[in-house]
Amino acid sequence: MPKVVREDIDNLNAVLTVTLEKKDYEPKFNSELSKYRKQAHMKGFRKGKTPVSVLKKMYGKSVLADVINEMLQKELYDYLNNEDMKILGQPLPADDQPPIDFELRELHDYTFKFDLGLAPEFEVEGVSPESTFGKIEVEVTDEMIDEELDAARKRHGERQFVEDEIRENDMVKLLAKELDGVEVKEDGVESEFSLLASAISDENAKKQLLNGKKGDTFRFDLFELEEDKDEAYVRKYFLNLSDDDEREVGREYEVTVEEVSRIVPAELNQEFFDKFFGEGKVSSEEEAREQIREQIEKFYNGQSEALLFRDIQDKLMEINELPLPEDFLKRWMKATNEKLTDEVIEKEYGAFSKNLQWSLIRSKLVKRFDIQVGKEEVLETLKNRVRSYFGGVAPGMEHIIDSTAARLMEDEKQVEQAYDEVLSDKLYEAIADEVNVEVNKASLEEFEAEVAKAREASAAAQGYPSGEEEE
């Protein structure tokens, strides 16, 4: 049997020495050569009768290398598995490992040395009923509910044509005629276009329009009408000129209001309630406002929980600061990506080690809470992902979701991402149930500022991906 000897350098580094004796690998080597002999059809020899000496000369080194490598990998895996060694990354050939020459003149014993980076021994602290974390939630105000209800009424309202004074949110249809001085230019450009009065950024033009009505005529510089609209946009959408129309046009136009329309919000009646909330679910303005409050709270709750979970992760990493085999990990980073320079590794190592630290903490907590993820949970997550792609699916069309999700289940990367999503959600729920969560209400502005701050911190923390695998 091959021999494996472990030497601990310190708590985070070890060396494995694997010795493959001639008697361990020679039978396998001869067996593999016999397979070659049975299949070989070489000139001058009958099929299956090629001398072993010839085969050794032609294929011996590569066959021996394959046999040795296969046995070596198996011994490493079996030893690490049987000894339940928690390693980081993968074993690396030791710096003092001499080059291996697969000499065939006389088979001999082979010795291989591997450096290992060991995961630190620790128990996660900071997850107990005595641990307190703050959860920031949006305080839903009457003004927010008013805005949502007004927007819903407008979405389900009716467009009406009006002839009274133009309002901010009215849609106006304008007839523009190119001017030559103060007169309409003969054979000049003439076009119709529509826009919202609120979209006009030229304050003078907007003021004139909002004091006017259908049939009124004004003089505007169309190229200043909307902010951030270049000449190409004005020519195409205001003047209706084709891309190949290269004639020069003026800036000043006589503009006549041909049509004014506005959305008249839906009445707060049962017809509106049924359309917006679903048939029979709401029957009064009070119930409608309560439903909207719940919808707003639900909308922001996902971000609120994300902030809580980020706070939990940051504090747990602060409490459970772990020692890591830095030199080994930097070697492993380079070994797995030869394009990484020493300078890049030095720059990225901080973020990499943080990712690895959280991975180790997470693995411990997953075991502690005995979190399991089933195939059906992964499938349902993929179904929800597909539903979000389509923006929802009409009744009777669920077969599209089922078939698409089934295809995604065949994609290893998609399954891995969905598995990790479910695992993370379950883990954070388990932590939140274990610790004390204090809810703090905040205005929408304060909440959005916290979300923006968290996003900036997350972007800054992105680094080299961890090599640690979840168990």
C-alpha positions in Angstrom: 0.0 0.0 0.0 1.2 3.6 -0.7 2.4 5.5 2.3 1.1 8.9 3.3 2.9 10.9 6.0 1.6 14.1 7.4 3.8 16.8 8.9 2.2 19.8 10.6 4.3 22.9 10.1 1.9 25.0 12.3 -1.9 25.2 12.8 -2.5 26.5 9.3 0.1 24.7 7.2 1.0 21.0 6.7 3.0 18.9 4.3 1.9 15.5 2.9 4.5 13.1 1.7 3.1 10.3 -0.5 5.3 7.4 -1.4 4.3 5.1 -4.3 6.4 1.9 -4.1 7.2 -0.1 -7.2 5.0 -3.0 -6.0 2.1 -0.5 -5.7 2.0 0.7 -9.2 3.9 -2.0 -11.3 0.8 -4.3 -11.7 -1.3 -1.5 -13.0 1.4 -0.3 -15.3 1.9 -3.8 -16.8 -1.9 -4.1 -17.1 -2.2 -0.9 -19.0 0.7 -1.9 -21.3 -1.1 -5.2 -22.0 -4.2 -3.2 -23.1 -2.0 -1.3 -25.6 -0.5 -4.5 -26.8 -3.9 -6.0 -27.5 -5.0 -3.0 -29.5 -1.6 -2.1 -31.2 -1.3 -2.9 -34.9 2.2 -2.0 -35.8 4.1 -2.6 -39.1 6.1 -5.8 -38.9 4.0 -7.4 -36.1 0.7 -9.1 -36.0 -2.1 -7.4 -34.1 -1.7 -8.1 -30.4 1.8 -9.5 -30.8 3.9 -6.3 -30.6 6.8 -6.9 -28.1 6.4 -5.3 -24.8 9.9 -3.7 -25.2 8.7 -1.9 -28.3 5.6 -0.7 -26.6 7.6 0.5 -23.6 9.9 2.5 -25.8 7.0 4.1 -27.7 4.3 4.6 -24.9 6.0 3.5 -21.7 6.7 7.0 -20.2 3.2 8.4 -20.9 1.5 5.2 -19.6 3.6 5.2 -16.5 3.0 8.9 -15.9 -0.8 8.4 -16.2 -0.8 5.4 -13.8 1.3 7.2 -11.2 -0.8 10.4 -11.5 -4.1 8.5 -11.2 -2.8 6.6 -8.1 -1.4 9.7 -6.6 -4.6 11.6 -6.9 -6.6 8.7 -5.4 -4.3 8.5 -2.4 -4.5 12.2 -1.8 -8.3 12.2 -2.0 -8.7 9.1 0.2 -6.3 10.4 2.8 -7.9 13.9 3.0 -11.4 12.3 3.1 -10.6 9.6 5.6 -8.7 12.0 8.0 -11.5 14.6 7.5 -8.9 17.3 6.8 -10.3 20.8 6.2 -8.1 22.2 3.6 -8.2 25.5 1.7 -7.8 25.5 -2.0 -6.1 22.4 -3.3 -2.8 20.7 -2.4 0.2 22.3 -4.1 3.5 20.6 -5.0 6.1 21.5 -2.4 8.7 24.0 -3.4 11.5 21.5 -2.6 9.8 18.7 -4.7 12.4 17.5 -7.2 11.4 17.0 -10.8 10.0 13.6 -11.6 11.6 11.5 -14.3 9.5 8.5 -15.3 12.5 6.3 -16.0 11.7 2.9 -17.5 15.1 1.1 -17.4 14.5 0.3 -13.8 11.3 0.9 -12.0 11.7 2.4 -8.6 9.7 4.1 -5.8 8.4 7.6 -6.2 8.0 10.2 -3.5 5.8 13.3 -3.8 5.5 16.2 -1.3 2.5 18.5 -1.2 1.9 21.7 0.8 -1.5 22.1 2.4 -3.3 25.2 3.6 -5.4 24.2 6.6 -8.7 25.8 7.6 -8.5 27.3 11.1 -10.3 25.5 14.0 -13.1 27.7 15.5 -16.7 28.0 16.6 -18.8 30.8 15.4 -19.5 33.4 18.0 -22.1 36.2 17.9 -25.2 34.1 16.9 -27.3 33.8 20.1 -30.3 35.5 21.7 -27.9 37.9 23.4 -26.7 39.2 20.0 -28.6 42.2 18.8 -28.8 43.5 15.2 -30.7 46.5 13.8 -33.2 46.2 10.9 -34.1 49.4 9.2 -37.6 49.6 7.7 -39.3 52.2 5.6 -41.9 54.2 7.5 -44.9 54.2 5.0 -46.5 57.6 5.1 -49.9 58.7 4.0 -48.2 60.8 1.3 -46.6 57.6 -0.1 -50.0 55.9 -0.1 -51.5 58.9 -1.8 -48.9 58.9 -4.6 -49.4 55.1 -5.2 -53.2 55.4 -5.2 -53.1 58.4 -7.5 -50.7 56.7 -9.9 -53.0 53.6 -10.0 -56.1 55.7 -10.7 -54.2 57.4 -13.6 -53.1 54.0 -15.0 -56.7 52.9 -15.0 -58.1 56.3 -16.0 -59.4 57.5 -19.3 -57.8 60.0 -21.7 -60.0 62.9 -22.5 -59.6 65.7 -25.0 -60.0 69.2 -23.4 -60.1 72.7 -24.6 -59.5 74.6 -21.3 -56.2 75.8 -19.9 -53.3 73.4 -20.4 -52.0 71.6 -17.3 -48.6 70.2 -16.3 -49.3 66.6 -17.1 -51.4 67.2 -20.3 -50.3 65.7 -23.6 -50.2 68.4 -26.3 -50.2 67.9 -30.1 -48.4 70.8 -31.8 -48.1 72.0 -35.3 -44.8 73.6 -36.0 -44.0 75.8 -39.0 -40.5 77.0 -39.7 -40.0 80.8 -39.5 -38.0 83.2 -41.6 -37.6 86.1 -39.3 -41.1 86.9 -38.0 -43.0 85.3 -40.9 -43.6 81.7 -41.7 -41.0 80.6 -44.2 -42.2 79.7 -47.7 -41.6 76.0 -48.4 -40.2 75.7 -44.9 -40.5 72.7 -42.7 -43.9 71.9 -41.3 -44.6 69.0 -38.9 -46.8 67.7 -36.2 -45.5 66.1 -33.0 -46.8 65.4 -29.4 -45.2 65.7 -26.0 -46.0 66.1 -22.4 -46.1 69.6 -21.2 -44.1 68.5 -18.1 -41.3 67.4 -20.5 -40.6 70.9 -21.7 -37.4 72.3 -20.0 -37.4 75.7 -21.7 -39.0 77.7 -18.8 -40.2 80.5 -21.1 -41.8 78.2 -23.5 -43.3 76.1 -20.8 -44.8 79.2 -19.0 -46.4 80.3 -22.3 -47.9 76.9 -23.0 -49.3 76.4 -19.5 -51.1 79.8 -19.8 -52.5 78.8 -23.2 -55.2 76.4 -24.5 -56.1 74.6 -27.7 -55.8 76.8 -30.8 -53.2 79.2 -29.3 -50.1 80.0 -31.2 -46.6 80.6 -29.9 -43.0 81.1 -31.2 -40.5 78.5 -29.8 -36.9 77.5 -30.4 -37.6 73.8 -30.9 -33.9 73.0 -30.3 -34.2 74.3 -26.7 -37.6 72.8 -26.0 -36.3 69.7 -24.2 -33.1 69.4 -22.3 -30.4 66.9 -23.4 -32.1 66.5 -26.8 -29.5 66.9 -29.6 -30.1 68.1 -33.2 -30.6 64.6 -34.5 -33.4 64.0 -32.1 -35.1 67.3 -32.9 -34.9 66.7 -36.6 -36.3 63.2 -36.4 -39.0 63.5 -33.7 -40.1 67.1 -33.8 -39.5 68.0 -37.5 -40.1 64.4 -38.8 -37.2 64.6 -41.2 -35.7 61.4 -42.5 -32.0 60.5 -41.9 -31.1 61.2 -45.5 -32.7 64.7 -45.5 -29.7 67.0 -45.2 -31.3 70.4 -45.8 -30.6 73.1 -43.3 -33.4 74.2 -41.0 -33.9 77.1 -38.7 -34.3 77.1 -35.0 -37.4 79.3 -34.6 -40.9 77.9 -35.3 -44.5 79.1 -35.1 -46.2 76.5 -32.9 -49.9 76.0 -32.7 -51.7 73.8 -30.1 -53.9 71.5 -32.2 -55.0 69.1 -29.5 -54.8 68.8 -25.7 -55.5 65.6 -23.8 -55.2 64.5 -20.2 -55.8 61.4 -18.2 -58.8 61.7 -15.9 -58.1 59.4 -12.9 -60.5 56.5 -12.3 -63.2 57.0 -9.8 -62.7 55.2 -6.4 -65.4 52.7 -7.1 -65.8 48.9 -7.2 -64.9 48.8 -10.9 -61.5 50.4 -10.2 -60.9 48.3 -7.1 -61.6 45.0 -9.0 -59.3 46.1 -11.9 -56.3 47.1 -9.7 -56.5 44.8 -6.7 -58.4 41.8 -8.2 -62.0 41.0 -8.2 -63.7 41.2 -4.8 -60.4 41.8 -2.8 -61.1 45.4 -1.9 -64.4 47.2 -1.5 -63.6 50.6 0.0 -61.0 53.3 -0.1 -59.8 52.4 3.4 -59.2 48.8 2.4 -57.5 50.0 -0.8 -55.1 52.2 1.2 -54.3 49.3 3.6 -53.5 47.0 0.6 -51.2 49.7 -0.9 -49.5 50.1 2.5 -48.8 46.3 2.6 -47.6 46.4 -1.0 -45.1 49.2 -0.3 -43.9 47.5 2.9 -43.4 44.2 0.9 -41.6 46.0 -1.9 -39.0 47.5 0.5 -38.8 44.5 2.8 -36.5 42.6 0.5 -34.0 45.5 0.6 -34.5 45.9 4.3 -33.6 42.3 4.9 -30.6 42.5 2.6 -29.4 45.4 4.7 -29.9 43.4 7.9 -28.1 40.3 6.5 -25.2 42.5 5.3 -25.0 43.9 8.8 -25.1 40.4 10.3 -22.3 39.2 7.9 -20.1 42.2 8.7 -20.4 41.9 12.4 -19.9 38.1 12.4 -16.7 38.6 10.4 -15.6 41.2 12.8 -16.3 39.0 15.8 -14.9 35.9 14.2 -11.6 37.2 12.7 -9.9 34.1 11.4 -6.2 33.4 10.9 -5.4 32.1 7.4 -2.3 30.6 5.7 -1.6 33.7 3.7 1.6 32.6 1.9 0.0 29.3 0.8 -3.2 31.0 -0.4 -1.2 33.5 -2.5 0.6 30.6 -4.1 -2.7 28.9 -4.7 -4.2 32.0 -6.3 -1.3 32.1 -8.8 -1.3 28.4 -9.4 -5.0 28.5 -10.4 -4.6 31.7 -12.6 -1.2 32.1 -14.1 -2.2 35.5 -15.6 -2.3 36.9 -12.0 0.9 38.9 -11.3 2.3 39.2 -7.8 1.2 42.8 -7.8 -2.4 41.9 -8.6 -2.4 39.1 -6.0 -1.2 41.5 -3.3 -3.9 44.0 -4.3 -6.7 41.4 -4.4 -5.7 39.3 -1.5 -7.6 41.4 1.1 -10.9 40.9 -0.7 -10.2 37.3 -1.4 -9.4 36.5 2.3 -12.6 38.3 3.4 -14.6 36.1 1.0 -12.9 33.0 2.3 -13.4 34.1 5.9 -17.2 34.4 5.3 -17.3 31.1 3.4 -15.8 29.3 6.4 -18.2 31.0 8.8 -21.1 30.2 6.6 -20.1 26.6 6.4 -20.0 26.3 10.1 -23.5 27.9 10.5 -25.0 25.7 7.8 -23.9 22.7 9.8 -25.0 24.2 13.1 -28.5 24.9 11.8 -28.6 21.6 9.8 -29.8 23.5 6.7 -30.8 21.3 3.8 -31.7 22.3 0.3 -34.0 20.0 -1.7 -34.2 19.6 -5.5 -37.8 20.9 -5.5 -36.7 24.1 -3.8 -34.0 24.6 -6.4 -36.6 24.0 -9.2 -39.1 26.4 -7.7 -36.4 29.1 -7.4 -35.6 28.6 -11.1 -39.3 28.8 -11.9 -39.6 32.1 -10.0 -36.5 33.4 -11.9 -38.2 32.5 -15.2 -41.4 34.2 -14.1 -39.4 37.4 -13.4 -37.9 37.2 -16.9 -41.4 37.2 -18.5 -42.7 39.8 -16.0 -45.3 37.3 -14.8 -47.2 34.6 -16.8 -50.8 34.6 -17.7 -53.1 31.9 -16.3 -52.9 28.7 -18.3 -49.3 29.4 -19.4 -47.5 27.7 -16.5 -46.3 25.0 -18.9 -43.9 27.5 -20.3 -42.4 28.1 -16.9 -42.2 24.3 -16.2 -40.4 23.5 -19.5 -38.0 26.4 -19.2 -37.1 25.6 -15.6 -36.6 22.0 -16.5 -34.0 23.0 -19.1 -32.3 25.3 -16.6 -32.1 22.3 -14.2 -29.8 20.7 -16.8 -27.4 23.7 -16.6 -24.9 23.0 -13.7 -24.1 26.7 -13.3 -27.8 27.7 -13.1 -28.5 24.9 -10.5 -25.5 25.9 -8.4 -26.6 29.6 -8.3 -30.2 28.7 -7.4 -28.9 26.2 -4.7 -26.7 28.9 -3.2 -29.6 31.4 -3.3 -31.9 29.0 -1.4 -29.1 28.1 1.1 -28.4 31.8 1.8 -32.0 32.6 2.3 -32.5 29.7 4.7 -29.3 30.5 6.6 -30.2 34.2 7.1 -33.7 33.2 8.3 -32.2 30.8 10.8 -29.8 33.4 12.1 -32.6 36.0 12.3 -34.7 33.6 14.4 -31.7 33.0 16.7 -30.7 36.5 17.4 -32.5 39.6 18.6 -33.6 41.9 15.8 -34.5 45.5 16.7 -36.6 47.2 14.0 -35.9 50.9 13.4 -38.2 53.0 11.2 -36.8 55.4 8.8 -38.0 57.8 6.1 -37.8 56.7 2.5 -34.9 59.2 1.9 -32.9 57.8 4.8 -33.6 54.2 3.8 -32.5 54.8 0.2 -29.4 56.5 1.5 -28.6 53.4 3.5 -29.2 51.2 0.5 -26.9 53.3 -1.7 -24.2 53.2 1.0 -24.5 49.4 1.2 -24.2 49.1 -2.6 -21.1 51.3 -2.7 -19.5 49.2 0.1 -20.4 46.0 -1.7 -18.9 47.2 -5.0 -15.7 48.2 -3.2 -15.5 44.8 -1.5 -15.7 42.8 -4.7 -12.5 40.8 -5.2 -10.9 37.5 -6.2 -13.5 34.6 -5.8 -13.0 32.2 -2.9 -11.8 28.7 -3.6 -13.6 27.3 -0.5 -16.4 24.9 -1.3 -19.5 24.5 0.8 -20.0 21.2 2.4 
